[in-house]
Amino acid sequence: MALPKIQTAIPLRRYKYGEYTATLLGDISSSDDLNYRFMMALVKDGGTDPEVYITHEETAVGSADRYRTRVLTADAEHIIDQQAQALNQAAFCDFALNGIQQMFGLSDEQAVLLS
């Protein structure tokens, strides 16, 4: 799976979480024909490009599970949740930060809002 092909996005919030900086993105335009509502991009300290993306996207109008949340890396794609209703910004952010904690074993760390 290729990483998202983001053309434009607006950074909404940034967090420091362990050895990662997590940036919440909104108003996302991409060339991969997906309707991304929100995205969390993770950059490891010392890196310049995100290694992991957590996305919240619309799948199909009229579908019982119209929205899904995925984890994307250069090598893998995992659907981690499907919803009938879209998550709002705060709910997605909480969901993504909890997922980051689980994925990277950051149980002794807390996400710190940077901006």
C-alpha positions in Angstrom: 0.0 0.0 0.0 1.3 3.4 -0.9 1.2 6.2 1.6 -1.5 8.8 1.0 -0.9 11.2 -2.0 -1.6 14.4 -0.2 -1.8 17.5 -2.4 -2.9 20.0 0.2 -3.9 19.8 3.9 -4.3 22.2 6.8 -2.5 21.3 10.0 -5.0 21.7 12.8 -3.0 20.5 15.9 0.4 19.1 16.7 1.3 16.8 19.6 4.6 15.5 21.0 4.1 11.9 21.9 7.2 10.0 23.0 9.7 10.1 20.2 7.0 11.1 17.7 5.4 14.4 16.5 1.8 13.8 15.6 0.1 16.3 13.3 -3.7 16.4 12.9 -4.6 17.4 9.3 -7.9 18.6 7.9 -9.3 20.0 4.7 -7.3 17.3 2.8 -7.0 17.1 -0.9 -5.3 14.1 -2.4 -4.8 12.5 -5.8 -5.7 9.0 -4.6 -9.5 9.4 -5.0 -10.4 9.1 -1.3 -12.4 11.5 0.7 -10.2 12.0 3.8 -12.0 13.8 6.6 -9.1 13.8 9.0 -5.6 12.4 9.1 -2.9 12.0 11.8 0.6 12.0 10.4 3.4 10.7 12.6 7.0 11.8 12.2 9.7 10.1 14.3 12.2 12.5 16.0 15.0 13.3 13.5 12.8 12.3 10.5 11.3 14.6 7.9 8.6 12.5 6.4 5.7 10.8 8.2 6.2 7.1 8.8 2.6 6.3 9.7 -0.8 7.9 8.9 -4.0 7.3 10.7 -6.9 8.3 8.4 -10.6 8.9 8.8 -12.3 8.7 5.4 -15.7 8.4 3.8 -16.1 5.1 1.9 -19.5 4.9 0.1 -22.7 7.0 0.5 -25.5 4.8 1.7 -23.3 2.1 3.1 -24.0 0.9 6.7 -20.3 1.5 7.4 -19.9 4.7 5.5 -16.7 5.8 7.3 -13.6 4.0 8.2 -10.4 4.6 10.1 -7.1 3.1 8.7 -3.5 2.9 9.6 -1.2 3.3 6.6 2.6 2.7 6.3 4.8 2.3 3.3 4.4 -1.5 3.6 0.9 -2.1 5.2 -2.7 -0.9 5.4 -5.0 -1.9 8.2 -8.7 -1.0 8.7 -9.0 -0.5 12.4 -12.6 0.7 12.7 -15.7 1.3 10.6 -18.5 3.6 11.5 -22.0 4.6 10.2 -21.4 8.2 11.3 -18.4 10.4 10.8 -16.2 11.2 13.7 -15.8 14.9 14.6 -12.3 16.4 15.0 -12.1 15.8 18.8 -13.3 12.2 18.6 -10.9 11.3 15.8 -8.0 13.0 17.5 -8.7 11.0 20.8 -9.1 7.8 18.8 -5.9 8.3 16.8 -3.8 9.3 19.9 -5.1 6.2 21.7 -4.1 4.1 18.7 -0.6 5.6 18.7 -0.2 4.7 22.3 -1.2 1.1 21.6 0.9 0.7 18.4 4.1 2.1 19.8 3.7 1.0 23.5 3.7 4.5 24.9 1.8 3.6 28.1 4.3 5.7 30.1 4.0 8.7 27.8 1.4 11.4 27.5 0.5 13.3 24.3 1.5 16.9 24.8 -0.3 19.6 22.7 2.2 21.8 20.9 -0.1 23.9 18.8 
